[in-house]
Amino acid sequence: MSDELIELKSKYERLHLLHQVSNVIHSTLEPRLALQLILREAVRLMRASSGSVALFNPTTGLLEIEAAHGLPANASRLKLRPGEGITGWVMRAGKPASVGEVSKDPRYVPLLKDVCSELAVPLEVNGVVRGVINVDSNRPNAFSAADQDLLQELARQAAGVIHNTWLYEQLRLKARLLESLLSVGQTINSTLNLDDVFKVVTREACQLMAGKMSSLLLLDESREWLDLRASCGAGAAYLNKPRLSVAESLLGIVVRRKKPLQVENVQTSSRYQNIEIARGEGLISLLSVPLVFGGQAIGALSVYTGQPHLFSNEEIRILSALADLSAIAIEKARLYERIVDVEEQLRRNEKLSALGLLAAEVAHEIRNPLTVMKMLYHSLDLKFPGGDPRAKDAQIMGEKLEHLNRIVEQIL
């Protein structure tokens, strides 16, 4: 009977501890703070000396330490491949590992000198291992089977918390992006100068996506080449790079297919044409979306990051929405420029028409007295001797009257 009481008491204490831990780790929706709380409670429950939470980064394919307790300041730099170290082994195997003496385990990757034992359990989110909770002790064989069960239960609760914080962060990011997109749309559509539109689009794209550089390329009249029209954050090498062929370039694929395209690392991609420029300017991940107006692609809007980044579906949708707004703004600015040109031509035509009417009126007013002058000249029948200088003058007068008459006739 006493054994049953002891077991019941142990279960009660375990449930009580988990209830307390649950209250703590559910107290925030901030992802990083949640990870720190989870780790703090794990270290406290396990009476451990140090610990860490490592999450799998799908972009790099590595386990990265997102929260640490009692570890060196540079511990966050440690990145493990699945299968590497005890933590990596747990990630790949999807099951816990309890090591009583780490010095005898070839998988162990040391971070602290005085660590004797280690306990690591997987973090599963929706049935998929997303990371590992790891606790260390400076005592050998510090963790029992009960400790392992308790840490696994904590990991199950922690996985739910982590999932909720990710969802919250995604919703918050979506709200921020949509709010920014609304502001960007208002800014873009309030600009009518074409060059100003290009600058605003690239600047806002870079800020909206937290990118290192953005660029806007438009098709030329032949629709065979993409010309750089504007950029934000680009260096001299990128600005002076050759124009891109629609048929042969990576961004040409975006224009031809009218679909977004992302490249994890343009510095190592065989499809990217300007690898040396990308390396020189520190450009890594690329997201490019088409500029489409009236069902026809007119160019491409691209964003580059300075760190490896896997663009989410939400980010792709946001940049695509910005590109749609930008295409409308570009065509509106082009239309405005054409309207201005037509108005200027009309003004010139109106001015010429007014001048023509004025000239005709003036010519008409001149023709009446000119006709009288011609009649009087001929009626005078001015004839002078051959050597008289007045004969030459009379001839010149007759010629000039005829000249004036021809001018008037041309105007009328």
C-alpha positions as a printed Julia matrix, in Angstrom:
412×3 Matrix{Float64}:
  0.0     0.0      0.0
  2.85    2.33     0.84
  4.36    1.77    -2.63
  1.06    2.77    -4.23
  0.92    5.89    -2.11
  4.47    6.77    -3.05
  3.64    6.28    -6.73
  0.47    8.37    -6.45
  2.37   11.08    -4.63
  5.05   11.03    -7.34
  2.42   11.32   -10.08
  0.72   14.15    -8.22
  3.99   16.04    -7.85
  4.77   15.45   -11.53
  1.36   16.74   -12.62
  1.63   19.67   -10.26
  5.03   20.58   -11.65
  3.77   20.29   -15.23
  0.77   22.44   -14.37
  3.07   25.12   -12.96
  5.33   24.87   -15.99
  2.34   25.07   -18.32
  1.18   28.29   -16.69
  4.64   29.8    -17.14
  5.33   28.8    -20.73
  1.84   29.81   -21.89
  2.28   33.31   -20.48
  3.68   34.83   -23.71
  3.21   34.75   -27.46
  6.65   36.15   -28.23
  8.59   33.28   -29.86
 12.02   34.0    -28.37
 10.68   34.73   -24.91
  8.61   31.53   -25.03
 11.73   29.5    -25.87
 13.63   31.07   -22.98
 10.79   30.28   -20.56
 10.56   26.7    -21.82
 14.29   26.19   -21.37
 14.35   27.83   -17.95
 11.61   25.52   -16.7
 13.28   22.47   -18.26
 16.59   23.24   -16.51
 14.75   23.86   -13.2
 12.69   20.66   -13.4
 15.68   18.52   -14.31
 17.97   20.19   -11.73
 20.39   20.67   -14.62
 23.37   22.99   -14.79
 22.87   24.09   -18.39
 20.64   23.54   -21.38
 19.57   24.68   -24.83
 16.72   24.66   -27.32
 17.86   24.03   -30.88
 15.47   24.43   -33.82
 15.87   23.12   -37.34
 16.39   25.81   -39.99
 14.94   24.52   -43.28
 16.89   27.13   -45.25
 20.32   26.05   -44.02
 19.39   22.45   -43.16
 21.07   22.87   -39.75
 20.08   22.8    -36.09
 20.59   26.28   -34.6
 20.54   27.17   -30.9
 17.66   29.61   -30.33
 17.75   29.64   -26.51
 20.57   28.81   -24.08
 21.04   28.62   -20.3
 24.4    28.3    -18.58
 26.26   27.99   -21.89
 29.09   30.21   -23.24
 28.11   33.44   -25.0
 29.28   32.04   -28.33
 27.12   28.9    -28.04
 24.59   30.34   -30.47
 27.23   30.08   -33.2
 27.19   26.29   -32.96
 25.21   24.77   -35.82
 24.73   21.02   -36.11
 23.7    18.84   -39.01
 20.96   16.28   -38.27
 22.83   13.28   -36.94
 25.76   15.34   -35.63
 26.28   15.26   -31.86
 23.74   13.91   -29.4
 21.37   16.75   -30.24
 21.62   16.03   -33.97
 21.11   12.34   -33.36
 17.86   13.04   -31.48
 16.73   15.33   -34.32
 17.3    12.66   -36.95
 16.09    9.68   -34.91
 13.06   11.47   -33.49
 13.49    9.86   -30.06
 15.12   10.89   -26.75
 18.7    10.2    -25.69
 19.94    9.97   -22.11
 23.72    9.78   -21.72
 25.08    9.16   -18.22
 28.72    9.86   -19.09
 29.18   12.03   -22.17
 32.94   11.49   -22.22
 32.3     7.89   -23.25
 29.82    8.75   -26.01
 31.47    9.43   -29.42
 28.45   11.5    -30.51
 29.03   14.17   -27.87
 30.08   17.66   -29.06
 31.54   19.51   -26.04
 30.54   23.09   -25.23
 31.42   23.07   -21.5
 34.3    21.28   -19.81
 32.47   20.14   -16.67
 29.46   18.48   -18.34
 29.13   14.86   -17.27
 25.66   13.81   -18.4
 23.12   14.93   -20.97
 19.44   14.4    -21.66
 17.89   15.43   -24.99
 14.3    15.0    -26.24
 12.74   15.9    -29.61
 10.31   18.77   -30.14
  7.51   17.55   -32.4
  5.11   20.04   -34.0
  2.18   18.42   -35.79
  4.02   15.11   -35.94
  7.21   16.59   -37.41
 10.43   16.99   -35.4
 11.25   20.71   -35.46
 13.98   20.82   -32.8
 15.5    19.43   -29.62
 15.39   20.35   -25.93
 18.72   19.52   -24.32
 19.75   19.66   -20.63
 23.22   19.01   -19.16
 24.5    18.23   -15.68
 27.92   18.34   -14.06
 26.97   15.15   -12.24
 27.33   11.72   -13.88
 24.14    9.72   -14.43
 22.15   12.76   -13.32
 18.94   11.98   -15.21
 16.6     9.1    -14.43
 13.91    7.47   -16.55
 11.35    9.56   -14.66
 13.27   12.68   -15.57
 13.19   11.63   -19.21
  9.42   11.07   -19.07
  8.95   14.45   -17.41
 11.1    16.25   -19.97
  9.25   14.53   -22.8
  5.93   15.68   -21.36
  7.34   19.2    -21.06
  8.51   18.96   -24.69
  4.99   18.02   -25.81
  3.56   21.08   -24.07
  6.4    23.22   -25.34
  5.77   22.09   -28.92
  2.2    23.38   -28.68
  3.43   26.68   -27.27
  6.05   27.01   -30.0
  3.46   26.24   -32.67
  1.1    28.87   -31.26
  3.84   31.49   -31.1
  4.78   30.75   -34.71
  1.15   31.14   -35.77
  0.89   34.38   -33.82
  4.12   35.65   -35.34
  2.9    34.76   -38.83
 -0.38   36.61   -38.24
  1.47   39.59   -36.83
  3.84   39.58   -39.8
  0.89   39.31   -42.17
 -0.85   42.25   -40.5
  2.33   44.33   -40.62
  2.94   43.46   -44.27
 -0.65   44.24   -45.26
 -0.53   47.54   -43.39
  2.74   48.39   -45.11
  1.3    47.29   -48.46
 -1.65   49.66   -48.03
  0.71   52.51   -47.24
  2.93   51.59   -50.18
 -0.05   51.47   -52.53
 -1.11   54.95   -51.48
  2.43   56.25   -51.93
  2.9    54.65   -55.35
 -0.42   55.79   -56.74
  0.09   59.37   -55.61
  3.15   59.65   -57.87
  2.72   60.5    -61.56
  6.31   60.97   -62.69
  7.54   57.67   -64.16
 11.08   57.85   -62.77
  9.71   58.73   -59.33
  7.38   55.71   -59.51
 10.35   53.43   -60.23
 12.27   54.79   -57.24
  9.33   54.51   -54.87
  8.58   50.92   -55.93
 12.13   49.65   -55.38
 12.53   51.53   -52.1
  9.26   50.25   -50.67
  9.9    46.69   -51.88
 13.26   46.65   -50.11
 11.76   47.97   -46.87
  8.64   45.79   -47.03
 10.64   42.56   -47.45
 13.56   43.63   -45.21
 15.88   43.04   -48.14
 19.44   44.1    -48.82
 18.7    45.24   -52.37
 15.8    45.46   -54.79
 15.61   46.08   -58.52
 12.99   46.81   -61.18
 13.53   45.68   -64.76
 11.22   46.46   -67.68
 10.9    44.95   -71.13
 12.17   47.04   -74.02
 10.03   47.7    -77.12
 11.16   44.47   -78.78
 10.18   42.49   -75.63
 13.43   40.54   -76.0
 15.5    42.37   -73.38
 15.1    43.41   -69.75
 16.53   46.82   -68.87
 17.3    47.95   -65.32
 15.11   50.99   -64.66
 15.57   51.46   -60.89
 17.14   49.88   -57.82
 17.53   50.37   -54.07
 20.74   49.39   -52.28
 22.58   48.34   -55.46
 26.3    48.94   -55.91
 28.14   50.18   -58.99
 28.81   46.66   -60.3
 25.12   45.76   -60.3
 24.08   49.09   -61.82
 26.54   48.64   -64.68
 25.78   44.99   -65.45
 24.66   44.1    -69.0
 20.97   44.0    -69.91
 19.31   40.59   -69.57
 17.95   38.44   -72.37
 14.36   37.37   -71.79
 15.02   34.06   -73.52
 18.18   33.13   -71.62
 18.14   34.81   -68.19
 16.73   33.67   -64.85
 14.55   36.76   -64.54
 13.42   36.18   -68.11
 11.75   32.99   -66.84
  9.74   35.13   -64.39
  8.55   37.35   -67.25
  7.84   34.51   -69.7
  5.93   32.36   -67.21
  4.4    35.3    -65.32
  5.05   33.45   -62.05
  7.21   34.22   -58.96
 10.6    32.56   -58.64
 12.96   32.29   -55.68
 16.58   31.16   -55.45
 18.03   30.14   -52.11
 21.56   31.29   -52.98
 22.31   33.15   -56.21
 26.04   32.92   -55.47
 25.98   29.18   -56.1
 23.09   28.9    -58.58
 24.07   27.76   -62.07
 20.99   29.55   -63.46
 22.0    33.0    -62.17
 24.01   34.96   -64.73
 25.85   37.46   -62.51
 27.36   35.29   -59.78
 30.51   37.39   -59.35
 28.46   40.56   -58.95
 26.27   38.81   -56.36
 29.35   37.72   -54.4
 30.89   41.17   -54.6
 27.73   42.87   -53.32
 26.8    40.23   -50.74
 23.54   39.15   -52.39
 22.32   35.69   -51.38
 18.62   34.79   -51.56
 16.43   36.1    -54.39
 12.69   36.5    -54.81
 11.49   37.82   -58.17
  7.86   38.42   -59.17
  6.41   39.51   -62.53
  4.97   42.94   -63.24
  1.72   42.19   -65.07
 -0.73   44.68   -66.56
 -3.73   43.75   -68.66
 -2.68   40.1    -68.65
  0.71   40.93   -70.2
  4.07   40.92   -68.4
  5.91   44.25   -68.59
  8.89   43.44   -66.35
 10.05   41.96   -63.04
 10.42   43.21   -59.46
 13.19   41.48   -57.47
 14.34   41.5    -53.84
 17.68   40.15   -52.59
 18.65   39.35   -48.99
 22.09   39.48   -47.39
 21.5    36.23   -45.46
 20.14   32.84   -46.53
 16.36   33.12   -46.44
 13.48   30.92   -47.55
 10.65   33.23   -48.57
  7.31   32.12   -47.18
  4.13   31.85   -49.24
  2.87   34.93   -47.42
  5.95   36.94   -48.38
  5.59   35.82   -52.0
  1.93   36.89   -52.01
  2.78   40.26   -50.47
  5.53   41.04   -53.0
  3.26   39.86   -55.83
  0.55   42.23   -54.6
  3.09   45.06   -54.51
  4.13   44.16   -58.06
  0.5    44.31   -59.22
  0.07   47.75   -57.67
  3.39   48.83   -59.17
  2.42   47.68   -62.67
 -0.78   49.73   -62.45
  1.17   52.75   -61.18
  3.75   52.4    -63.97
  1.1    52.21   -66.68
 -0.75   55.12   -65.1
  2.44   57.21   -65.1
  3.12   56.21   -68.72
 -0.43   57.19   -69.67
 -0.03   60.48   -67.85
  3.17   61.2    -69.78
  1.38   60.45   -73.06
 -1.49   62.74   -72.06
  0.98   65.51   -71.25
  2.66   65.03   -74.65
 -0.7    65.11   -76.45
 -1.75   68.25   -74.57
  1.52   69.91   -75.49
  1.03   68.96   -79.13
 -2.51   70.33   -79.02
 -1.24   73.56   -77.55
  1.33   73.83   -80.32
 -1.34   73.11   -82.94
 -3.67   75.66   -81.43
 -0.89   78.22   -81.43
 -0.09   77.48   -85.08
 -3.78   77.65   -85.97
 -4.12   81.02   -84.25
 -1.03   82.29   -86.04
 -2.47   81.09   -89.36
 -5.74   82.92   -88.78
 -3.87   86.04   -87.75
 -1.62   85.87   -90.79
 -4.62   85.43   -93.11
 -6.34   88.42   -91.56
 -3.2    90.55   -91.86
 -2.69   89.42   -95.47
 -6.27   90.31   -96.3
 -5.81   93.77   -94.82
 -2.61   94.24   -96.81
 -4.06   92.99  -100.1
 -6.63   95.79  -100.48
 -4.17   98.72  -100.31
 -1.65   96.66  -102.3
 -4.17   96.25  -105.14
 -4.77  100.02  -105.17
 -1.01  100.66  -105.19
 -0.57   98.31  -108.2
 -3.4    99.96  -110.11
 -1.98  103.42  -109.48
  1.5   102.29  -110.45
  0.32  100.89  -113.77
 -1.89  103.91  -114.45
  1.05  106.26  -114.04
  2.72  104.47  -116.99
  6.13  105.59  -115.79
  8.47  105.64  -118.81
 11.84  107.35  -118.67
 14.7   107.7   -121.15
 17.22  104.86  -121.18
 19.92  106.75  -119.31
 17.59  108.19  -116.68
 18.23  106.53  -113.22
 14.53  106.86  -112.41
 13.78  104.1   -114.95
 15.67  101.63  -112.75
 13.77  102.84  -109.65
 10.41  102.44  -111.38
 11.36   98.89  -112.42
 12.32   97.96  -108.83
  9.04   99.38  -107.51
  7.07   97.23  -109.96
  9.01   94.08  -109.01
  8.51   94.65  -105.28
  4.79   95.19  -105.7
  4.55   91.87  -107.56
  6.63   90.18  -104.82
  4.29   91.46  -102.11
  1.29   90.28  -104.1
  2.69   86.73  -104.39
  3.34   86.61  -100.62
 -0.22   87.68   -99.86
 -1.62   85.08  -102.26
  0.44   82.32  -100.59
 -0.88   83.25   -97.15
 -4.46   83.39   -98.33
